[in-house]
């Protein structure tokens, strides 16, 4: 997807569809995650570091880190799918590179290879401090399956 995904904003219609889908995710609501950027093939999700999402040493838990990374990739793919489509994760692998510390974590999903049925995304998670310091804490890859959205 290249540099274009880092600069462009998705259309208002795509942003609305992505945000409405995200708002229906109970886990993201429960964790306190929010979408901060939607571009074609690229989505950013932030999760505040709170005691409820940490493990015993005070780092953001790997489960929370993985969950926001998975959602960021899924929504990045959804930005490129037709309106009647939805997305399901087939598989993902994540490497935890450093303890997830900071005031929040930021997960970035970027489409590497879009497809009619399967799409592959890159996943990155950064620990971010309020002073702007960022550290890559996890990265991974994900395969997604495009499905037709269920009738409402």
Residue frames as a rotation matrix with the C-alpha (Angstrom) as fourth column:
UNK 1
0.563 0.826 0.000 0.00
0.826 -0.563 0.000 0.00
0.000 0.000 -1.000 0.00
UNK 2
-0.204 -0.822 0.532 3.03
0.822 -0.439 -0.362 2.25
0.531 0.364 0.765 0.31
UNK 3
-0.910 -0.315 -0.271 3.29
0.412 -0.765 -0.495 5.86
-0.051 -0.562 0.825 1.46
UNK 4
-0.583 0.740 0.335 -0.17
-0.145 -0.501 0.853 6.78
0.799 0.449 0.400 0.16
UNK 5
0.238 0.734 -0.637 -1.84
0.544 0.442 0.713 5.09
0.805 -0.516 -0.294 3.15
UNK 6
-0.313 -0.418 -0.853 0.11
0.946 -0.215 -0.241 7.25
-0.083 -0.882 0.463 5.58
UNK 7
-0.984 -0.155 -0.088 -1.08
0.143 -0.981 0.133 10.53
-0.107 0.118 0.987 4.04
UNK 8
-0.623 0.781 0.056 -4.67
-0.236 -0.255 0.938 10.07
0.746 0.571 0.343 2.84
UNK 9
-0.637 0.602 0.482 -7.86
-0.543 0.093 -0.834 10.02
-0.547 -0.793 0.268 4.83
UNK 10
-0.777 0.494 0.390 -10.53
0.608 0.751 0.258 7.50
-0.165 0.438 -0.884 3.94
UNK 11
-0.591 0.647 0.482 -13.76
0.048 -0.568 0.822 8.86
0.805 0.509 0.305 2.46
UNK 12
-0.582 0.443 0.682 -16.43
-0.808 -0.411 -0.423 10.06
0.093 -0.797 0.597 4.90
UNK 13
0.481 0.815 -0.322 -18.58
-0.781 0.565 0.264 7.04
0.397 0.124 0.909 3.97
UNK 14
0.175 -0.521 -0.836 -15.79
0.158 0.853 -0.498 4.57
0.972 -0.045 0.232 4.73
UNK 15
-0.812 -0.481 0.331 -14.93
-0.201 -0.303 -0.932 6.35
0.548 -0.823 0.149 8.00
UNK 16
-0.156 0.850 0.504 -18.58
-0.982 -0.190 0.016 6.17
0.110 -0.492 0.864 9.06
UNK 17
0.632 0.400 -0.663 -18.85
-0.433 0.892 0.126 2.46
0.642 0.208 0.738 8.21
UNK 18
-0.212 -0.811 -0.545 -15.61
0.235 0.499 -0.834 1.63
0.949 -0.305 0.084 10.07
UNK 19
-0.827 -0.111 0.550 -16.54
-0.439 -0.482 -0.758 3.67
0.350 -0.869 0.350 13.15
UNK 20
0.180 0.961 0.209 -20.05
-0.959 0.124 0.254 2.18
0.218 -0.246 0.944 13.31
UNK 21
0.535 -0.065 -0.842 -18.61
-0.056 0.992 -0.112 -1.34
0.843 0.107 0.528 13.11
UNK 22
-0.549 -0.829 -0.109 -15.95
0.136 0.039 -0.990 -0.54
0.824 -0.558 0.091 15.72
UNK 23
-0.555 0.398 0.730 -18.62
-0.785 -0.541 -0.301 0.86
0.275 -0.741 0.613 18.06
UNK 24
0.572 0.793 -0.211 -20.40
-0.699 0.606 0.379 -2.52
0.428 -0.069 0.901 17.93
UNK 25
0.006 -0.661 -0.751 -17.32
0.098 0.748 -0.657 -4.34
0.995 -0.070 0.070 19.25
UNK 26
0.907 0.420 0.010 -17.92
0.003 -0.029 1.000 -5.11
0.420 -0.907 -0.027 22.89
UNK 27
0.478 -0.787 -0.390 -14.29
0.877 0.403 0.261 -5.96
-0.048 -0.467 0.883 23.60
UNK 28
-0.399 -0.656 0.641 -12.90
0.674 -0.683 -0.280 -2.69
0.621 0.320 0.715 22.24
UNK 29
0.280 0.586 0.760 -15.51
-0.215 -0.734 0.645 -0.76
0.936 -0.344 -0.079 24.26
UNK 30
0.935 0.092 -0.342 -14.71
0.272 0.430 0.861 -2.81
0.226 -0.898 0.377 27.36
UNK 31
0.145 -0.975 -0.166 -10.98
0.989 0.149 -0.010 -2.16
0.034 -0.162 0.986 26.97
UNK 32
0.522 0.092 -0.848 -11.48
0.301 -0.950 0.083 1.57
-0.798 -0.298 -0.524 26.35
UNK 33
-0.539 -0.740 0.403 -9.88
0.615 -0.019 0.788 1.53
-0.576 0.672 0.466 22.89
UNK 34
0.533 0.695 -0.483 -10.67
0.085 -0.612 -0.786 4.14
-0.842 0.378 -0.385 20.25
UNK 35
0.285 -0.374 0.883 -9.92
0.958 0.146 -0.247 4.65
-0.036 0.916 0.400 16.59
UNK 36
0.184 -0.299 -0.936 -7.72
0.290 -0.894 0.343 7.70
-0.939 -0.334 -0.078 16.04
UNK 37
-0.326 -0.306 -0.894 -7.08
-0.731 -0.518 0.444 7.55
-0.600 0.798 -0.055 12.28
UNK 38
0.304 0.443 0.843 -8.69
0.330 0.781 -0.530 5.91
-0.894 0.440 0.091 9.27
UNK 39
-0.169 -0.383 -0.908 -6.92
-0.795 -0.492 0.355 5.95
-0.583 0.782 -0.221 5.92
UNK 40
0.688 0.382 -0.617 -7.21
-0.698 0.582 -0.418 3.74
0.199 0.718 0.667 2.85
UNK 41
0.540 -0.451 -0.711 -5.67
0.136 0.880 -0.455 0.45
0.831 0.149 0.537 3.98
UNK 42
-0.596 -0.782 -0.182 -4.47
0.366 -0.063 -0.929 1.86
0.715 -0.620 0.324 7.31
UNK 43
0.569 0.781 0.258 -6.12
0.012 -0.322 0.947 2.25
0.822 -0.535 -0.193 10.73
UNK 44
-0.674 -0.723 0.154 -4.75
-0.083 -0.133 -0.988 3.45
0.734 -0.678 0.030 14.08
UNK 45
0.566 0.794 -0.224 -6.30
0.163 0.159 0.974 2.39
0.808 -0.587 -0.040 17.39
UNK 46
-0.482 -0.698 0.529 -5.22
-0.412 -0.352 -0.840 3.73
0.773 -0.623 -0.119 20.78
UNK 47
0.481 0.531 -0.698 -5.68
0.435 0.547 0.715 2.09
0.761 -0.648 0.032 24.15
UNK 48
0.349 -0.345 0.872 -5.01
-0.708 -0.706 0.004 4.10
0.614 -0.618 -0.490 27.33
UNK 49
-0.459 -0.548 -0.699 -2.75
0.180 0.713 -0.678 2.33
0.870 -0.437 -0.229 29.82
UNK 50
0.145 0.583 0.800 -5.01
-0.851 -0.339 0.402 1.75
0.505 -0.738 0.446 32.82
UNK 51
-0.537 -0.380 0.753 -4.76
-0.773 0.579 -0.259 -0.76
-0.337 -0.721 -0.605 35.67
UNK 52
0.365 0.814 0.452 -7.64
-0.496 0.581 -0.645 -2.76
-0.788 0.011 0.616 34.11
UNK 53
0.953 -0.009 -0.303 -5.56
-0.277 0.382 -0.882 -3.63
0.123 0.924 0.361 31.01
UNK 54
0.096 -0.993 0.073 -2.23
-0.931 -0.115 -0.347 -4.38
0.353 -0.035 -0.935 32.69
UNK 55
0.424 -0.098 -0.900 -0.52
0.188 0.982 -0.018 -7.55
0.886 -0.161 0.435 33.80
UNK 56
0.762 0.008 -0.647 1.10
0.633 0.205 0.747 -8.16
0.138 -0.979 0.151 37.19
UNK 57
-0.212 -0.931 -0.297 4.17
0.933 -0.283 0.222 -5.96
-0.290 -0.230 0.929 36.50
UNK 58
0.057 0.339 -0.939 2.19
0.205 -0.924 -0.321 -2.96
-0.977 -0.175 -0.122 35.31
UNK 59
-0.905 -0.344 -0.249 2.79
-0.187 -0.206 0.961 -3.41
-0.381 0.916 0.122 31.56
UNK 60
0.046 0.909 -0.413 -0.16
-0.970 -0.058 -0.236 -3.41
-0.239 0.412 0.879 29.16
UNK 61
0.068 0.061 0.996 -1.18
-0.255 0.966 -0.042 -7.07
-0.965 -0.251 0.081 28.96
UNK 62
-0.887 -0.462 -0.016 -0.24
-0.170 0.295 0.940 -9.06
-0.429 0.836 -0.340 25.83
UNK 63
-0.420 0.813 0.404 -3.91
0.846 0.511 -0.150 -9.99
-0.328 0.279 -0.902 25.41
UNK 64
0.513 0.581 -0.632 -4.95
0.347 -0.814 -0.466 -6.33
-0.785 0.020 -0.619 25.24
UNK 65
-0.252 -0.720 -0.647 -1.99
-0.476 -0.490 0.731 -5.52
-0.843 0.492 -0.219 22.99
UNK 66
-0.914 -0.104 0.393 -2.91
0.220 0.686 0.693 -8.37
-0.341 0.720 -0.605 20.63
UNK 67
-0.058 0.989 0.138 -6.61
0.847 0.122 -0.517 -7.50
-0.529 0.087 -0.844 20.62
UNK 68
0.503 0.251 -0.827 -6.10
-0.072 -0.941 -0.329 -3.90
-0.862 0.225 -0.455 19.51
UNK 69
-0.578 -0.741 -0.341 -3.53
-0.487 -0.022 0.873 -5.00
-0.655 0.671 -0.348 16.91
UNK 70
-0.719 0.389 0.576 -6.00
0.588 0.782 0.206 -7.56
-0.371 0.487 -0.791 15.50
UNK 71
0.350 0.920 -0.179 -8.76
0.686 -0.381 -0.620 -4.94
-0.638 0.094 -0.764 15.30
UNK 72
0.136 -0.369 -0.919 -6.47
-0.385 -0.875 0.295 -2.35
-0.913 0.314 -0.261 13.67
UNK 73
-0.872 -0.489 0.034 -5.57
-0.188 0.399 0.897 -4.81
-0.452 0.776 -0.440 10.92
UNK 74
-0.441 0.784 0.436 -9.16
0.812 0.556 -0.179 -5.89
-0.383 0.276 -0.882 10.41
UNK 75
0.522 0.674 -0.523 -10.38
0.411 -0.736 -0.538 -2.33
-0.747 0.066 -0.661 10.05
UNK 76
-0.313 -0.682 -0.660 -7.49
-0.462 -0.498 0.734 -1.42
-0.830 0.535 -0.159 7.76
UNK 77
-0.920 0.014 0.392 -8.69
0.302 0.662 0.686 -4.19
-0.250 0.749 -0.614 5.42
UNK 78
-0.047 0.998 0.027 -12.32
0.854 0.055 -0.517 -3.13
-0.518 -0.001 -0.855 5.76
UNK 79
0.058 0.034 -0.998 -11.43
-0.139 -0.989 -0.042 0.34
-0.989 0.141 -0.053 4.41
UNK 80
-0.711 -0.434 -0.554 -10.67
-0.593 -0.053 0.803 -1.30
-0.378 0.899 -0.220 1.05
UNK 81
-0.824 0.445 0.352 -13.67
0.491 0.869 0.051 -3.64
-0.283 0.215 -0.935 0.88
UNK 82
-0.597 0.707 0.378 -17.01
0.101 -0.402 0.910 -2.91
0.796 0.582 0.168 -0.81
UNK 83
-0.469 0.453 0.758 -19.79
-0.786 -0.605 -0.124 -1.52
0.403 -0.654 0.640 1.40
UNK 84
0.581 0.807 -0.105 -21.64
-0.692 0.557 0.459 -4.84
0.429 -0.194 0.882 1.72
UNK 85
0.163 -0.641 -0.750 -18.50
0.127 0.767 -0.629 -6.60
0.979 0.007 0.206 3.01
UNK 86
0.841 -0.111 0.530 -17.26
-0.542 -0.184 0.820 -7.43
0.006 -0.977 -0.215 6.46
UNK 87
0.048 -0.936 -0.349 -14.04
-0.596 0.254 -0.762 -9.04
0.802 0.245 -0.545 7.69
UNK 88
0.975 0.116 0.192 -13.00
-0.223 0.589 0.777 -11.98
-0.023 -0.800 0.600 9.85
UNK 89
0.076 -0.993 0.087 -9.51
-0.987 -0.063 0.145 -12.83
-0.138 -0.096 -0.986 11.04
UNK 90
0.729 0.027 -0.684 -8.20
-0.277 0.926 -0.258 -16.14
0.626 0.378 0.683 9.68
UNK 91
0.537 -0.619 -0.574 -4.94
0.836 0.480 0.265 -16.00
0.112 -0.622 0.775 11.62
UNK 92
0.719 -0.475 0.508 -2.41
-0.329 -0.876 -0.354 -13.63
0.612 0.087 -0.786 13.07
UNK 93
0.362 -0.720 -0.592 1.00
0.877 0.478 -0.044 -13.86
0.315 -0.503 0.805 14.61
UNK 94
0.827 -0.101 0.553 2.37
-0.204 -0.971 0.128 -11.24
0.524 -0.218 -0.823 16.92
UNK 95
-0.003 -0.885 -0.466 5.87
0.750 0.306 -0.587 -10.84
0.662 -0.352 0.662 18.32
UNK 96
0.969 0.224 -0.105 6.11
0.229 -0.649 0.726 -9.04
0.095 -0.727 -0.680 21.64
UNK 97
0.362 -0.889 0.281 9.35
0.440 -0.104 -0.892 -7.08
0.822 0.446 0.354 21.31
UNK 98
-0.800 -0.554 0.229 9.44
0.087 -0.486 -0.870 -5.07
0.594 -0.676 0.437 24.53
UNK 99
-0.530 0.646 -0.549 7.27
0.783 0.124 -0.610 -4.50
-0.326 -0.753 -0.571 27.60
UNK 100
-0.122 0.593 0.796 4.27
0.680 -0.534 0.503 -2.38
0.723 0.602 -0.338 26.61
UNK 101
-0.209 -0.036 -0.977 4.89
0.859 -0.485 -0.166 0.73
-0.468 -0.874 0.133 28.66
UNK 102
-0.884 -0.054 0.465 3.69
0.279 -0.859 0.430 4.28
0.376 0.510 0.774 28.19
UNK 103
-0.737 0.674 -0.057 0.61
-0.423 -0.525 -0.739 6.36
-0.527 -0.520 0.672 28.76
UNK 104
0.517 0.855 -0.031 -1.12
-0.574 0.320 -0.754 4.46
-0.635 0.408 0.657 25.96
UNK 105
-0.498 -0.583 0.642 -0.45
0.268 0.600 0.753 1.96
-0.825 0.547 -0.143 23.24
UNK 106
0.167 0.487 -0.857 -1.10
-0.774 -0.474 -0.420 2.65
-0.611 0.733 0.298 19.58
UNK 107
-0.181 -0.127 0.975 -1.84
0.370 0.910 0.187 -0.21
-0.911 0.395 -0.118 17.21
UNK 108
-0.067 0.091 -0.994 -1.44
-0.814 -0.581 0.001 0.41
-0.577 0.809 0.113 13.50
UNK 109
0.107 0.171 0.979 -2.84
0.381 0.903 -0.199 -2.00
-0.918 0.395 0.032 10.93
UNK 110
-0.105 -0.223 -0.969 -1.60
-0.767 -0.603 0.222 -1.62
-0.633 0.766 -0.108 7.36
UNK 111
0.834 0.430 0.345 -2.77
-0.090 0.724 -0.684 -3.64
-0.544 0.539 0.643 4.37
UNK 112
-0.285 -0.958 -0.014 0.19
-0.336 0.087 0.938 -5.31
-0.897 0.272 -0.347 2.64
UNK 113
-0.992 0.000 -0.125 -1.75
-0.114 0.409 0.905 -7.30
0.051 0.912 -0.406 0.03
UNK 114
-0.252 0.965 0.075 -5.47
-0.720 -0.135 -0.681 -6.76
-0.647 -0.226 0.728 -0.58
UNK 115
-0.998 -0.028 -0.051 -7.44
-0.056 0.740 0.671 -9.54
0.019 0.673 -0.740 -2.21
UNK 116
-0.328 0.937 -0.121 -10.97
-0.545 -0.083 0.834 -10.54
0.771 0.340 0.538 -3.21
UNK 117
0.596 0.530 -0.603 -11.08
0.114 0.688 0.716 -13.23
0.795 -0.496 0.350 -0.52
UNK 118
0.526 -0.502 -0.686 -7.90
0.845 0.223 0.485 -13.03
-0.090 -0.836 0.542 1.58
UNK 119
0.683 -0.354 0.639 -6.06
-0.116 -0.916 -0.383 -9.88
0.721 0.187 -0.667 2.63
UNK 120
0.231 -0.707 -0.669 -2.72
0.914 0.394 -0.101 -9.70
0.335 -0.588 0.737 4.46
UNK 121
0.815 0.085 0.573 -1.92
-0.071 -0.967 0.245 -6.91
0.575 -0.240 -0.782 6.93
UNK 122
-0.389 -0.902 -0.186 1.10
0.412 0.010 -0.911 -5.75
0.824 -0.431 0.368 8.88
UNK 123
0.782 0.602 -0.161 0.50
0.377 -0.251 0.892 -5.06
0.497 -0.758 -0.423 12.58
UNK 124
-0.447 -0.882 0.147 2.57
0.367 -0.331 -0.869 -2.67
0.816 -0.335 0.472 14.69
UNK 125
0.744 0.613 -0.267 2.03
0.506 -0.255 0.824 -1.66
0.437 -0.748 -0.500 18.30
UNK 126
-0.304 -0.820 0.485 3.84
0.229 -0.558 -0.798 1.22
0.925 -0.132 0.357 19.97
UNK 127
0.172 0.224 -0.959 4.08
0.978 -0.157 0.139 2.24
-0.120 -0.962 -0.247 23.59
UNK 128
-0.091 -0.102 0.991 3.49
0.491 -0.870 -0.045 6.00
0.866 0.482 0.129 23.56
UNK 129
-0.387 -0.074 -0.919 4.20
0.885 -0.311 -0.348 8.50
-0.260 -0.948 0.185 26.30
UNK 130
0.659 0.726 -0.194 2.43
0.670 -0.685 -0.287 11.84
-0.341 0.059 -0.938 26.60
UNK 131
0.249 -0.645 -0.722 5.74
-0.194 -0.764 0.615 13.61
-0.949 -0.013 -0.316 25.87
UNK 132
0.637 0.111 -0.763 5.72
-0.756 -0.106 -0.646 11.98
-0.153 0.988 0.016 22.40
UNK 133
-0.516 -0.849 0.117 8.29
-0.815 0.528 0.239 9.25
-0.265 0.028 -0.964 23.03
UNK 134
0.662 0.708 -0.246 7.35
-0.749 0.606 -0.269 6.09
-0.041 0.363 0.931 21.10
UNK 135
-0.547 -0.792 0.273 8.73
-0.741 0.609 0.284 2.57
-0.391 -0.047 -0.919 21.27
UNK 136
0.012 0.483 -0.875 7.80
-0.739 0.594 0.317 -0.38
0.673 0.643 0.365 19.07
UNK 137
-0.312 -0.068 0.948 6.55
-0.872 0.415 -0.258 -3.03
-0.376 -0.907 -0.189 21.52
UNK 138
-0.109 0.298 0.948 4.99
0.145 0.949 -0.281 -5.58
-0.983 0.107 -0.146 19.14
UNK 139
-0.305 0.132 -0.943 4.72
-0.910 -0.332 0.248 -6.38
-0.281 0.934 0.221 15.47
UNK 140
-0.384 0.236 0.893 3.02
0.057 0.971 -0.232 -9.07
-0.922 -0.038 -0.386 13.49
UNK 141
-0.869 0.172 -0.464 1.18
-0.482 -0.077 0.873 -10.18
0.115 0.982 0.150 10.41
UNK 142
-0.375 0.859 0.349 -2.44
-0.222 0.282 -0.933 -11.08
-0.900 -0.428 0.085 9.87
UNK 143
-0.972 0.233 0.018 -4.57
0.084 0.277 0.957 -12.82
0.218 0.932 -0.289 7.26
UNK 144
-0.544 0.834 -0.092 -8.18
-0.382 -0.344 -0.858 -11.72
-0.747 -0.432 0.506 6.92
UNK 145
-0.753 0.426 0.501 -11.18
0.644 0.634 0.428 -13.23
-0.136 0.645 -0.752 5.14
UNK 146
-0.841 0.519 -0.156 -13.71
-0.538 -0.831 0.140 -10.98
-0.057 0.201 0.978 3.39
UNK 147
-0.696 0.711 0.099 -17.32
0.688 0.700 -0.190 -12.02
-0.204 -0.065 -0.977 3.98
UNK 148
-0.362 0.691 0.625 -20.69
0.213 -0.591 0.778 -10.53
0.907 0.415 0.067 3.11
UNK 149
-0.884 0.087 0.459 -22.10
-0.442 -0.471 -0.763 -8.50
0.150 -0.878 0.455 5.97
UNK 150
-0.747 0.658 -0.095 -24.97
0.657 0.708 -0.258 -10.28
-0.103 -0.255 -0.961 7.72
UNK 151
-0.279 0.751 0.599 -28.44
0.311 -0.519 0.796 -8.89
0.909 0.408 -0.088 7.02
UNK 152
-0.967 -0.098 0.234 -29.70
-0.163 -0.465 -0.870 -6.61
0.194 -0.880 0.434 9.77
